[in-house]
Amino acid sequence: MPGEGSMLHMIITLRNNRNLRRSRRRRFLNRENETGPNNVRLFHRQDISSDQLQMVKQEIRMRTKKERRKTLTITTIVFTILGFFLIYLWFYIL
């Protein structure tokens, strides 16, 4: 019967993917108990105050605002130069 090998491969692939997904889910849920080399915990959780959290949020917002402004400035400059170049080509060369 034609196609049996393809169907078998599909079934095996789906089964393997399902098994991988389950193992990854278990690893994700049990992450708190994982230790790295030399029995050191991989995740260090620190409790921070709400004031410190607000300062971190403000810092992130400021950094994002600066990056956005920089990107907008560069984009504006590039499109302005491109626009002048296209106008030059349109009126003086053609």
mmCIF file as gemmi writes it, N, C-alpha and C atoms, coordinates in Angstrom:
data_model
loop_
_atom_site.group_PDB
_atom_site.id
_atom_site.type_symbol
_atom_site.label_atom_id
_atom_site.label_alt_id
_atom_site.label_comp_id
_atom_site.label_asym_id
_atom_site.label_entity_id
_atom_site.label_seq_id
_atom_site.pdbx_PDB_ins_code
_atom_site.Cartn_x
_atom_site.Cartn_y
_atom_site.Cartn_z
_atom_site.occupancy
_atom_site.B_iso_or_equiv
_atom_site.pdbx_formal_charge
_atom_site.auth_seq_id
_atom_site.auth_asym_id
_atom_site.pdbx_PDB_model_num
ATOM 1 N N . MET Axp A 1 ? 0.845 -1.171 0 1 0 ? 1 A 1
ATOM 2 C CA . MET Axp A 1 ? 0 0 0 1 0 ? 1 A 1
ATOM 3 C C . MET Axp A 1 ? 0.899 1.245 0 1 0 ? 1 A 1
ATOM 4 N N . PRO Axp A 2 ? 0.73 2.132 -0.976 1 0 ? 2 A 1
ATOM 5 C CA . PRO Axp A 2 ? 1.597 3.302 -1.056 1 0 ? 2 A 1
ATOM 6 C C . PRO Axp A 2 ? 1.34 4.273 0.096 1 0 ? 2 A 1
ATOM 7 N N . GLY Axp A 3 ? 2.416 4.891 0.561 1 0 ? 3 A 1
ATOM 8 C CA . GLY Axp A 3 ? 2.285 5.911 1.597 1 0 ? 3 A 1
ATOM 9 C C . GLY Axp A 3 ? 2.395 5.393 3.012 1 0 ? 3 A 1
ATOM 10 N N . GLU Axp A 4 ? 2.587 4.069 3.194 1 0 ? 4 A 1
ATOM 11 C CA . GLU Axp A 4 ? 2.648 3.542 4.557 1 0 ? 4 A 1
ATOM 12 C C . GLU Axp A 4 ? 3.862 4.082 5.3 1 0 ? 4 A 1
ATOM 13 N N . GLY Axp A 5 ? 4.978 4.183 4.606 1 0 ? 5 A 1
ATOM 14 C CA . GLY Axp A 5 ? 6.182 4.696 5.267 1 0 ? 5 A 1
ATOM 15 C C . GLY Axp A 5 ? 6 6.138 5.714 1 0 ? 5 A 1
ATOM 16 N N . SER Axp A 6 ? 5.349 6.939 4.883 1 0 ? 6 A 1
ATOM 17 C CA . SER Axp A 6 ? 5.112 8.342 5.236 1 0 ? 6 A 1
ATOM 18 C C . SER Axp A 6 ? 4.181 8.449 6.431 1 0 ? 6 A 1
ATOM 19 N N . MET Axp A 7 ? 3.127 7.646 6.45 1 0 ? 7 A 1
ATOM 20 C CA . MET Axp A 7 ? 2.194 7.68 7.574 1 0 ? 7 A 1
ATOM 21 C C . MET Axp A 7 ? 2.858 7.197 8.856 1 0 ? 7 A 1
ATOM 22 N N . LEU Axp A 8 ? 3.676 6.151 8.75 1 0 ? 8 A 1
ATOM 23 C CA . LEU Axp A 8 ? 4.38 5.648 9.922 1 0 ? 8 A 1
ATOM 24 C C . LEU Axp A 8 ? 5.339 6.709 10.461 1 0 ? 8 A 1
ATOM 25 N N . HIS Axp A 9 ? 6.046 7.379 9.55 1 0 ? 9 A 1
ATOM 26 C CA . HIS Axp A 9 ? 6.958 8.432 9.97 1 0 ? 9 A 1
ATOM 27 C C . HIS Axp A 9 ? 6.192 9.562 10.663 1 0 ? 9 A 1
ATOM 28 N N . MET Axp A 10 ? 5.022 9.93 10.137 1 0 ? 10 A 1
ATOM 29 C CA . MET Axp A 10 ? 4.208 10.979 10.749 1 0 ? 10 A 1
ATOM 30 C C . MET Axp A 10 ? 3.775 10.58 12.15 1 0 ? 10 A 1
ATOM 31 N N . ILE Axp A 11 ? 3.329 9.335 12.313 1 0 ? 11 A 1
ATOM 32 C CA . ILE Axp A 11 ? 2.875 8.861 13.615 1 0 ? 11 A 1
ATOM 33 C C . ILE Axp A 11 ? 4.024 8.867 14.623 1 0 ? 11 A 1
ATOM 34 N N . ILE Axp A 12 ? 5.19 8.396 14.192 1 0 ? 12 A 1
ATOM 35 C CA . ILE Axp A 12 ? 6.353 8.359 15.086 1 0 ? 12 A 1
ATOM 36 C C . ILE Axp A 12 ? 6.787 9.778 15.459 1 0 ? 12 A 1
ATOM 37 N N . THR Axp A 13 ? 6.773 10.68 14.486 1 0 ? 13 A 1
ATOM 38 C CA . THR Axp A 13 ? 7.163 12.059 14.75 1 0 ? 13 A 1
ATOM 39 C C . THR Axp A 13 ? 6.216 12.716 15.74 1 0 ? 13 A 1
ATOM 40 N N . LEU Axp A 14 ? 4.921 12.517 15.549 1 0 ? 14 A 1
ATOM 41 C CA . LEU Axp A 14 ? 3.942 13.092 16.477 1 0 ? 14 A 1
ATOM 42 C C . LEU Axp A 14 ? 4.122 12.528 17.882 1 0 ? 14 A 1
ATOM 43 N N . ARG Axp A 15 ? 4.38 11.244 17.983 1 0 ? 15 A 1
ATOM 44 C CA . ARG Axp A 15 ? 4.587 10.626 19.292 1 0 ? 15 A 1
ATOM 45 C C . ARG Axp A 15 ? 5.835 11.177 19.967 1 0 ? 15 A 1
ATOM 46 N N . ASN Axp A 16 ? 6.919 11.314 19.203 1 0 ? 16 A 1
ATOM 47 C CA . ASN Axp A 16 ? 8.147 11.868 19.77 1 0 ? 16 A 1
ATOM 48 C C . ASN Axp A 16 ? 7.96 13.309 20.216 1 0 ? 16 A 1
ATOM 49 N N . ASN Axp A 17 ? 7.254 14.102 19.418 1 0 ? 17 A 1
ATOM 50 C CA . ASN Axp A 17 ? 7.008 15.49 19.8 1 0 ? 17 A 1
ATOM 51 C C . ASN Axp A 17 ? 6.176 15.57 21.074 1 0 ? 17 A 1
ATOM 52 N N . ARG Axp A 18 ? 5.191 14.722 21.186 1 0 ? 18 A 1
ATOM 53 C CA . ARG Axp A 18 ? 4.36 14.702 22.39 1 0 ? 18 A 1
ATOM 54 C C . ARG Axp A 18 ? 5.186 14.335 23.61 1 0 ? 18 A 1
ATOM 55 N N . ASN Axp A 19 ? 6.065 13.351 23.458 1 0 ? 19 A 1
ATOM 56 C CA . ASN Axp A 19 ? 6.917 12.953 24.577 1 0 ? 19 A 1
ATOM 57 C C . ASN Axp A 19 ? 7.876 14.07 24.968 1 0 ? 19 A 1
ATOM 58 N N . LEU Axp A 20 ? 8.407 14.772 23.998 1 0 ? 20 A 1
ATOM 59 C CA . LEU Axp A 20 ? 9.291 15.887 24.299 1 0 ? 20 A 1
ATOM 60 C C . LEU Axp A 20 ? 8.544 16.986 25.04 1 0 ? 20 A 1
ATOM 61 N N . ARG Axp A 21 ? 7.34 17.263 24.624 1 0 ? 21 A 1
ATOM 62 C CA . ARG Axp A 21 ? 6.556 18.318 25.243 1 0 ? 21 A 1
ATOM 63 C C . ARG Axp A 21 ? 6.272 18.002 26.702 1 0 ? 21 A 1
ATOM 64 N N . ARG Axp A 22 ? 5.936 16.77 27.001 1 0 ? 22 A 1
ATOM 65 C CA . ARG Axp A 22 ? 5.664 16.387 28.382 1 0 ? 22 A 1
ATOM 66 C C . ARG Axp A 22 ? 6.897 16.529 29.245 1 0 ? 22 A 1
ATOM 67 N N . SER Axp A 23 ? 8.044 16.076 28.729 1 0 ? 23 A 1
ATOM 68 C CA . SER Axp A 23 ? 9.258 16.15 29.535 1 0 ? 23 A 1
ATOM 69 C C . SER Axp A 23 ? 9.657 17.605 29.759 1 0 ? 23 A 1
ATOM 70 N N . ARG Axp A 24 ? 9.46 18.448 28.753 1 0 ? 24 A 1
ATOM 71 C CA . ARG Axp A 24 ? 9.795 19.852 28.939 1 0 ? 24 A 1
ATOM 72 C C . ARG Axp A 24 ? 8.868 20.49 29.961 1 0 ? 24 A 1
ATOM 73 N N . ARG Axp A 25 ? 7.609 20.108 29.971 1 0 ? 25 A 1
ATOM 74 C CA . ARG Axp A 25 ? 6.665 20.657 30.933 1 0 ? 25 A 1
ATOM 75 C C . ARG Axp A 25 ? 7.054 20.245 32.347 1 0 ? 25 A 1
ATOM 76 N N . ARG Axp A 26 ? 7.45 18.983 32.515 1 0 ? 26 A 1
ATOM 77 C CA . ARG Axp A 26 ? 7.873 18.522 33.841 1 0 ? 26 A 1
ATOM 78 C C . ARG Axp A 26 ? 9.106 19.271 34.302 1 0 ? 26 A 1
ATOM 79 N N . ARG Axp A 27 ? 10.049 19.459 33.392 1 0 ? 27 A 1
ATOM 80 C CA . ARG Axp A 27 ? 11.265 20.183 33.757 1 0 ? 27 A 1
ATOM 81 C C . ARG Axp A 27 ? 10.944 21.619 34.14 1 0 ? 27 A 1
ATOM 82 N N . PHE Axp A 28 ? 9.992 22.238 33.436 1 0 ? 28 A 1
ATOM 83 C CA . PHE Axp A 28 ? 9.635 23.614 33.739 1 0 ? 28 A 1
ATOM 84 C C . PHE Axp A 28 ? 8.964 23.707 35.105 1 0 ? 28 A 1
ATOM 85 N N . LEU Axp A 29 ? 8.088 22.766 35.416 1 0 ? 29 A 1
ATOM 86 C CA . LEU Axp A 29 ? 7.381 22.817 36.692 1 0 ? 29 A 1
ATOM 87 C C . LEU Axp A 29 ? 8.295 22.505 37.863 1 0 ? 29 A 1
ATOM 88 N N . ASN Axp A 30 ? 9.294 21.667 37.664 1 0 ? 30 A 1
ATOM 89 C CA . ASN Axp A 30 ? 10.206 21.29 38.744 1 0 ? 30 A 1
ATOM 90 C C . ASN Axp A 30 ? 11.469 22.139 38.755 1 0 ? 30 A 1
ATOM 91 N N . ARG Axp A 31 ? 11.446 23.286 38.183 1 0 ? 31 A 1
ATOM 92 C CA . ARG Axp A 31 ? 12.622 24.115 38.044 1 0 ? 31 A 1
ATOM 93 C C . ARG Axp A 31 ? 13.153 24.598 39.393 1 0 ? 31 A 1
ATOM 94 N N . GLU Axp A 32 ? 12.28 24.725 40.358 1 0 ? 32 A 1
ATOM 95 C CA . GLU Axp A 32 ? 12.695 25.245 41.65 1 0 ? 32 A 1
ATOM 96 C C . GLU Axp A 32 ? 13.67 24.297 42.345 1 0 ? 32 A 1
ATOM 97 N N . ASN Axp A 33 ? 13.55 22.999 42.073 1 0 ? 33 A 1
ATOM 98 C CA . ASN Axp A 33 ? 14.392 22.019 42.738 1 0 ? 33 A 1
ATOM 99 C C . ASN Axp A 33 ? 15.701 21.757 42.01 1 0 ? 33 A 1
ATOM 100 N N . GLU Axp A 34 ? 15.906 22.369 40.844 1 0 ? 34 A 1
ATOM 101 C CA . GLU Axp A 34 ? 17.113 22.113 40.071 1 0 ? 34 A 1
ATOM 102 C C . GLU Axp A 34 ? 18.324 22.756 40.737 1 0 ? 34 A 1
ATOM 103 N N . THR Axp A 35 ? 19.432 22.093 40.627 1 0 ? 35 A 1
ATOM 104 C CA . THR Axp A 35 ? 20.69 22.658 41.098 1 0 ? 35 A 1
ATOM 105 C C . THR Axp A 35 ? 21.699 22.557 39.983 1 0 ? 35 A 1
ATOM 106 N N . GLY Axp A 36 ? 22.634 23.462 39.971 1 0 ? 36 A 1
ATOM 107 C CA . GLY Axp A 36 ? 23.666 23.462 38.954 1 0 ? 36 A 1
ATOM 108 C C . GLY Axp A 36 ? 24.881 22.698 39.435 1 0 ? 36 A 1
ATOM 109 N N . PRO Axp A 37 ? 26.016 22.903 38.797 1 0 ? 37 A 1
ATOM 110 C CA . PRO Axp A 37 ? 27.24 22.233 39.225 1 0 ? 37 A 1
ATOM 111 C C . PRO Axp A 37 ? 27.612 22.659 40.651 1 0 ? 37 A 1
ATOM 112 N N . ASN Axp A 38 ? 28.19 21.757 41.377 1 0 ? 38 A 1
ATOM 113 C CA . ASN Axp A 38 ? 28.619 21.986 42.754 1 0 ? 38 A 1
ATOM 114 C C . ASN Axp A 38 ? 27.456 22.275 43.702 1 0 ? 38 A 1
ATOM 115 N N . ASN Axp A 39 ? 26.273 21.756 43.371 1 0 ? 39 A 1
ATOM 116 C CA . ASN Axp A 39 ? 25.077 21.887 44.217 1 0 ? 39 A 1
ATOM 117 C C . ASN Axp A 39 ? 24.728 23.34 44.532 1 0 ? 39 A 1
ATOM 118 N N . VAL Axp A 40 ? 24.838 24.195 43.552 1 0 ? 40 A 1
ATOM 119 C CA . VAL Axp A 40 ? 24.463 25.597 43.711 1 0 ? 40 A 1
ATOM 120 C C . VAL Axp A 40 ? 23.108 25.78 43.052 1 0 ? 40 A 1
ATOM 121 N N . ARG Axp A 41 ? 22.2 26.454 43.717 1 0 ? 41 A 1
ATOM 122 C CA . ARG Axp A 41 ? 20.875 26.683 43.136 1 0 ? 41 A 1
ATOM 123 C C . ARG Axp A 41 ? 21.002 27.587 41.913 1 0 ? 41 A 1
ATOM 124 N N . LEU Axp A 42 ? 20.249 27.256 40.887 1 0 ? 42 A 1
ATOM 125 C CA . LEU Axp A 42 ? 20.337 28.014 39.651 1 0 ? 42 A 1
ATOM 126 C C . LEU Axp A 42 ? 19.624 29.353 39.74 1 0 ? 42 A 1
ATOM 127 N N . PHE Axp A 43 ? 18.602 29.457 40.548 1 0 ? 43 A 1
ATOM 128 C CA . PHE Axp A 43 ? 17.809 30.67 40.628 1 0 ? 43 A 1
ATOM 129 C C . PHE Axp A 43 ? 17.916 31.248 42.03 1 0 ? 43 A 1
ATOM 130 N N . HIS Axp A 44 ? 18.266 32.517 42.092 1 0 ? 44 A 1
ATOM 131 C CA . HIS Axp A 44 ? 18.345 33.211 43.365 1 0 ? 44 A 1
ATOM 132 C C . HIS Axp A 44 ? 17.235 34.252 43.382 1 0 ? 44 A 1
ATOM 133 N N . ARG Axp A 45 ? 16.318 34.069 44.251 1 0 ? 45 A 1
ATOM 134 C CA . ARG Axp A 45 ? 15.195 34.983 44.327 1 0 ? 45 A 1
ATOM 135 C C . ARG Axp A 45 ? 15.462 35.99 45.425 1 0 ? 45 A 1
ATOM 136 N N . GLN Axp A 46 ? 15.352 37.251 45.085 1 0 ? 46 A 1
ATOM 137 C CA . GLN Axp A 46 ? 15.557 38.299 46.065 1 0 ? 46 A 1
ATOM 138 C C . GLN Axp A 46 ? 14.256 39.056 46.249 1 0 ? 46 A 1
ATOM 139 N N . ASP Axp A 47 ? 13.938 39.333 47.481 1 0 ? 47 A 1
ATOM 140 C CA . ASP Axp A 47 ? 12.756 40.134 47.762 1 0 ? 47 A 1
ATOM 141 C C . ASP Axp A 47 ? 13.164 41.598 47.733 1 0 ? 47 A 1
ATOM 142 N N . ILE Axp A 48 ? 12.431 42.4 46.963 1 0 ? 48 A 1
ATOM 143 C CA . ILE Axp A 48 ? 12.739 43.813 46.887 1 0 ? 48 A 1
ATOM 144 C C . ILE Axp A 48 ? 11.52 44.596 47.332 1 0 ? 48 A 1
ATOM 145 N N . SER Axp A 49 ? 11.756 45.794 47.793 1 0 ? 49 A 1
ATOM 146 C CA . SER Axp A 49 ? 10.65 46.62 48.272 1 0 ? 49 A 1
ATOM 147 C C . SER Axp A 49 ? 9.914 47.227 47.085 1 0 ? 49 A 1
ATOM 148 N N . SER Axp A 50 ? 8.741 47.741 47.36 1 0 ? 50 A 1
ATOM 149 C CA . SER Axp A 50 ? 7.947 48.332 46.284 1 0 ? 50 A 1
ATOM 150 C C . SER Axp A 50 ? 8.607 49.605 45.754 1 0 ? 50 A 1
ATOM 151 N N . ASP Axp A 51 ? 9.336 50.333 46.621 1 0 ? 51 A 1
ATOM 152 C CA . ASP Axp A 51 ? 10.042 51.533 46.155 1 0 ? 51 A 1
ATOM 153 C C . ASP Axp A 51 ? 11.132 51.162 45.149 1 0 ? 51 A 1
ATOM 154 N N . GLN Axp A 52 ? 11.889 50.122 45.459 1 0 ? 52 A 1
ATOM 155 C CA . GLN Axp A 52 ? 12.931 49.682 44.54 1 0 ? 52 A 1
ATOM 156 C C . GLN Axp A 52 ? 12.324 49.194 43.23 1 0 ? 52 A 1
ATOM 157 N N . LEU Axp A 53 ? 11.195 48.509 43.33 1 0 ? 53 A 1
ATOM 158 C CA . LEU Axp A 53 ? 10.516 48.026 42.138 1 0 ? 53 A 1
ATOM 159 C C . LEU Axp A 53 ? 10.058 49.195 41.268 1 0 ? 53 A 1
ATOM 160 N N . GLN Axp A 54 ? 9.524 50.237 41.893 1 0 ? 54 A 1
ATOM 161 C CA . GLN Axp A 54 ? 9.101 51.415 41.144 1 0 ? 54 A 1
ATOM 162 C C . GLN Axp A 54 ? 10.292 52.101 40.475 1 0 ? 54 A 1
ATOM 163 N N . MET Axp A 55 ? 11.438 52.146 41.173 1 0 ? 55 A 1
ATOM 164 C CA . MET Axp A 55 ? 12.627 52.757 40.594 1 0 ? 55 A 1
ATOM 165 C C . MET Axp A 55 ? 13.108 51.973 39.374 1 0 ? 55 A 1
ATOM 166 N N . VAL Axp A 56 ? 13.059 50.646 39.464 1 0 ? 56 A 1
ATOM 167 C CA . VAL Axp A 56 ? 13.471 49.808 38.334 1 0 ? 56 A 1
ATOM 168 C C . VAL Axp A 56 ? 12.525 50.009 37.157 1 0 ? 56 A 1
ATOM 169 N N . LYS Axp A 57 ? 11.236 50.065 37.433 1 0 ? 57 A 1
ATOM 170 C CA . LYS Axp A 57 ? 10.261 50.292 36.368 1 0 ? 57 A 1
ATOM 171 C C . LYS Axp A 57 ? 10.493 51.636 35.693 1 0 ? 57 A 1
ATOM 172 N N . GLN Axp A 58 ? 10.739 52.662 36.504 1 0 ? 58 A 1
ATOM 173 C CA . GLN Axp A 58 ? 10.986 53.995 35.964 1 0 ? 58 A 1
ATOM 174 C C . GLN Axp A 58 ? 12.249 54.006 35.097 1 0 ? 58 A 1
ATOM 175 N N . GLU Axp A 59 ? 13.275 53.323 35.56 1 0 ? 59 A 1
ATOM 176 C CA . GLU Axp A 59 ? 14.526 53.24 34.804 1 0 ? 59 A 1
ATOM 177 C C . GLU Axp A 59 ? 14.31 52.557 33.457 1 0 ? 59 A 1
ATOM 178 N N . ILE Axp A 60 ? 13.552 51.476 33.467 1 0 ? 60 A 1
ATOM 179 C CA . ILE Axp A 60 ? 13.269 50.745 32.226 1 0 ? 60 A 1
ATOM 180 C C . ILE Axp A 60 ? 12.463 51.624 31.276 1 0 ? 60 A 1
ATOM 181 N N . ARG Axp A 61 ? 11.481 52.349 31.816 1 0 ? 61 A 1
ATOM 182 C CA . ARG Axp A 61 ? 10.68 53.24 30.975 1 0 ? 61 A 1
ATOM 183 C C . ARG Axp A 61 ? 11.536 54.332 30.347 1 0 ? 61 A 1
ATOM 184 N N . MET Axp A 62 ? 12.434 54.904 31.137 1 0 ? 62 A 1
ATOM 185 C CA . MET Axp A 62 ? 13.302 55.957 30.614 1 0 ? 62 A 1
ATOM 186 C C . MET Axp A 62 ? 14.213 55.421 29.51 1 0 ? 62 A 1
ATOM 187 N N . ARG Axp A 63 ? 14.785 54.236 29.735 1 0 ? 63 A 1
ATOM 188 C CA . ARG Axp A 63 ? 15.667 53.635 28.743 1 0 ? 63 A 1
ATOM 189 C C . ARG Axp A 63 ? 14.9 53.34 27.458 1 0 ? 63 A 1
ATOM 190 N N . THR Axp A 64 ? 13.697 52.815 27.59 1 0 ? 64 A 1
ATOM 191 C CA . THR Axp A 64 ? 12.88 52.514 26.421 1 0 ? 64 A 1
ATOM 192 C C . THR Axp A 64 ? 12.521 53.79 25.667 1 0 ? 64 A 1
ATOM 193 N N . LYS Axp A 65 ? 12.201 54.844 26.412 1 0 ? 65 A 1
ATOM 194 C CA . LYS Axp A 65 ? 11.855 56.119 25.793 1 0 ? 65 A 1
ATOM 195 C C . LYS Axp A 65 ? 13.042 56.682 25.011 1 0 ? 65 A 1
ATOM 196 N N . LYS Axp A 66 ? 14.248 56.599 25.58 1 0 ? 66 A 1
ATOM 197 C CA . LYS Axp A 66 ? 15.446 57.078 24.887 1 0 ? 66 A 1
ATOM 198 C C . LYS Axp A 66 ? 15.706 56.277 23.618 1 0 ? 66 A 1
ATOM 199 N N . GLU Axp A 67 ? 15.571 54.944 23.713 1 0 ? 67 A 1
ATOM 200 C CA . GLU Axp A 67 ? 15.796 54.1 22.535 1 0 ? 67 A 1
ATOM 201 C C . GLU Axp A 67 ? 14.784 54.413 21.443 1 0 ? 67 A 1
ATOM 202 N N . ARG Axp A 68 ? 13.53 54.603 21.826 1 0 ? 68 A 1
ATOM 203 C CA . ARG Axp A 68 ? 12.488 54.907 20.859 1 0 ? 68 A 1
ATOM 204 C C . ARG Axp A 68 ? 12.747 56.253 20.18 1 0 ? 68 A 1
ATOM 205 N N . ARG Axp A 69 ? 13.159 57.25 20.968 1 0 ? 69 A 1
ATOM 206 C CA . ARG Axp A 69 ? 13.458 58.577 20.423 1 0 ? 69 A 1
ATOM 207 C C . ARG Axp A 69 ? 14.635 58.502 19.456 1 0 ? 69 A 1
ATOM 208 N N . LYS Axp A 70 ? 15.66 57.736 19.826 1 0 ? 70 A 1
ATOM 209 C CA . LYS Axp A 70 ? 16.834 57.584 18.972 1 0 ? 70 A 1
ATOM 210 C C . LYS Axp A 70 ? 16.464 56.913 17.649 1 0 ? 70 A 1
ATOM 211 N N . THR Axp A 71 ? 15.661 55.854 17.726 1 0 ? 71 A 1
ATOM 212 C CA . THR Axp A 71 ? 15.222 55.148 16.522 1 0 ? 71 A 1
ATOM 213 C C . THR Axp A 71 ? 14.396 56.063 15.631 1 0 ? 71 A 1
ATOM 214 N N . LEU Axp A 72 ? 13.504 56.838 16.226 1 0 ? 72 A 1
ATOM 215 C CA . LEU Axp A 72 ? 12.662 57.746 15.459 1 0 ? 72 A 1
ATOM 216 C C . LEU Axp A 72 ? 13.5 58.822 14.78 1 0 ? 72 A 1
ATOM 217 N N . THR Axp A 73 ? 14.489 59.355 15.486 1 0 ? 73 A 1
ATOM 218 C CA . THR Axp A 73 ? 15.357 60.38 14.916 1 0 ? 73 A 1
ATOM 219 C C . THR Axp A 73 ? 16.143 59.834 13.726 1 0 ? 73 A 1
ATOM 220 N N . ILE Axp A 74 ? 16.727 58.669 13.9 1 0 ? 74 A 1
ATOM 221 C CA . ILE Axp A 74 ? 17.507 58.071 12.811 1 0 ? 74 A 1
ATOM 222 C C . ILE Axp A 74 ? 16.616 57.771 11.611 1 0 ? 74 A 1
ATOM 223 N N . THR Axp A 75 ? 15.438 57.238 11.867 1 0 ? 75 A 1
ATOM 224 C CA . THR Axp A 75 ? 14.507 56.923 10.777 1 0 ? 75 A 1
ATOM 225 C C . THR Axp A 75 ? 14.099 58.187 10.03 1 0 ? 75 A 1
ATOM 226 N N . THR Axp A 76 ? 13.81 59.25 10.772 1 0 ? 76 A 1
ATOM 227 C CA . THR Axp A 76 ? 13.413 60.514 10.146 1 0 ? 76 A 1
ATOM 228 C C . THR Axp A 76 ? 14.535 61.063 9.278 1 0 ? 76 A 1
ATOM 229 N N . ILE Axp A 77 ? 15.756 61.044 9.797 1 0 ? 77 A 1
ATOM 230 C CA . ILE Axp A 77 ? 16.894 61.557 9.022 1 0 ? 77 A 1
ATOM 231 C C . ILE Axp A 77 ? 17.1 60.751 7.747 1 0 ? 77 A 1
ATOM 232 N N . VAL Axp A 78 ? 17.038 59.431 7.86 1 0 ? 78 A 1
ATOM 233 C CA . VAL Axp A 78 ? 17.257 58.577 6.686 1 0 ? 78 A 1
ATOM 234 C C . VAL Axp A 78 ? 16.177 58.819 5.636 1 0 ? 78 A 1
ATOM 235 N N . PHE Axp A 79 ? 14.915 58.901 6.056 1 0 ? 79 A 1
ATOM 236 C CA . PHE Axp A 79 ? 13.846 59.104 5.078 1 0 ? 79 A 1
ATOM 237 C C . PHE Axp A 79 ? 13.891 60.505 4.473 1 0 ? 79 A 1
ATOM 238 N N . THR Axp A 80 ? 14.336 61.493 5.244 1 0 ? 80 A 1
ATOM 239 C CA . THR Axp A 80 ? 14.472 62.846 4.693 1 0 ? 80 A 1
ATOM 240 C C . THR Axp A 80 ? 15.546 62.875 3.612 1 0 ? 80 A 1
ATOM 241 N N . ILE Axp A 81 ? 16.69 62.278 3.901 1 0 ? 81 A 1
ATOM 242 C CA . ILE Axp A 81 ? 17.763 62.22 2.899 1 0 ? 81 A 1
ATOM 243 C C . ILE Axp A 81 ? 17.301 61.446 1.669 1 0 ? 81 A 1
ATOM 244 N N . LEU Axp A 82 ? 16.629 60.324 1.885 1 0 ? 82 A 1
ATOM 245 C CA . LEU Axp A 82 ? 16.12 59.534 0.767 1 0 ? 82 A 1
ATOM 246 C C . LEU Axp A 82 ? 15.106 60.33 -0.044 1 0 ? 82 A 1
ATOM 247 N N . GLY Axp A 83 ? 14.247 61.071 0.636 1 0 ? 83 A 1
ATOM 248 C CA . GLY Axp A 83 ? 13.255 61.889 -0.065 1 0 ? 83 A 1
ATOM 249 C C . GLY Axp A 83 ? 13.9 62.951 -0.925 1 0 ? 83 A 1
ATOM 250 N N . PHE Axp A 84 ? 14.903 63.678 -0.363 1 0 ? 84 A 1
ATOM 251 C CA . PHE Axp A 84 ? 15.609 64.689 -1.158 1 0 ? 84 A 1
ATOM 252 C C . PHE Axp A 84 ? 16.316 64.062 -2.354 1 0 ? 84 A 1
ATOM 253 N N . PHE Axp A 85 ? 16.898 62.905 -2.159 1 0 ? 85 A 1
ATOM 254 C CA . PHE Axp A 85 ? 17.574 62.221 -3.256 1 0 ? 85 A 1
ATOM 255 C C . PHE Axp A 85 ? 16.585 61.846 -4.358 1 0 ? 85 A 1
ATOM 256 N N . LEU Axp A 86 ? 15.428 61.334 -3.974 1 0 ? 86 A 1
ATOM 257 C CA . LEU Axp A 86 ? 14.424 60.962 -4.98 1 0 ? 86 A 1
ATOM 258 C C . LEU Axp A 86 ? 13.872 62.188 -5.704 1 0 ? 86 A 1
ATOM 259 N N . ILE Axp A 87 ? 13.679 63.29 -4.972 1 0 ? 87 A 1
ATOM 260 C CA . ILE Axp A 87 ? 13.211 64.521 -5.615 1 0 ? 87 A 1
ATOM 261 C C . ILE Axp A 87 ? 14.253 65.012 -6.604 1 0 ? 87 A 1
ATOM 262 N N . TYR Axp A 88 ? 15.52 64.967 -6.215 1 0 ? 88 A 1
ATOM 263 C CA . TYR Axp A 88 ? 16.611 65.351 -7.114 1 0 ? 88 A 1
ATOM 264 C C . TYR Axp A 88 ? 16.592 64.501 -8.378 1 0 ? 88 A 1
ATOM 265 N N . LEU Axp A 89 ? 16.472 63.191 -8.193 1 0 ? 89 A 1
ATOM 266 C CA . LEU Axp A 89 ? 16.434 62.3 -9.352 1 0 ? 89 A 1
ATOM 267 C C . LEU Axp A 89 ? 15.23 62.607 -10.237 1 0 ? 89 A 1
ATOM 268 N N . TRP Axp A 90 ? 14.105 62.873 -9.653 1 0 ? 90 A 1
ATOM 269 C CA . TRP Axp A 90 ? 12.862 63.053 -10.406 1 0 ? 90 A 1
ATOM 270 C C . TRP Axp A 90 ? 12.921 64.335 -11.246 1 0 ? 90 A 1
ATOM 271 N N . PHE Axp A 91 ? 13.377 65.433 -10.644 1 0 ? 91 A 1
ATOM 272 C CA . PHE Axp A 91 ? 13.313 66.716 -11.345 1 0 ? 91 A 1
ATOM 273 C C . PHE Axp A 91 ? 14.536 67.039 -12.194 1 0 ? 91 A 1
ATOM 274 N N . TYR Axp A 92 ? 15.712 66.61 -11.772 1 0 ? 92 A 1
ATOM 275 C CA . TYR Axp A 92 ? 16.91 67.054 -12.46 1 0 ? 92 A 1
ATOM 276 C C . TYR Axp A 92 ? 17.488 66.03 -13.418 1 0 ? 92 A 1
ATOM 277 N N . ILE Axp A 93 ? 17.246 64.782 -13.186 1 0 ? 93 A 1
ATOM 278 C CA . ILE Axp A 93 ? 17.818 63.768 -14.065 1 0 ? 93 A 1
ATOM 279 C C . ILE Axp A 93 ? 16.794 63.276 -15.077 1 0 ? 93 A 1
ATOM 280 N N . LEU Axp A 94 ? 15.574 63.112 -14.677 1 0 ? 94 A 1
ATOM 281 C CA . LEU Axp A 94 ? 14.565 62.614 -15.617 1 0 ? 94 A 1
ATOM 282 C C . LEU Axp A 94 ? 13.906 63.721 -16.339 1 0 ? 94 A 1
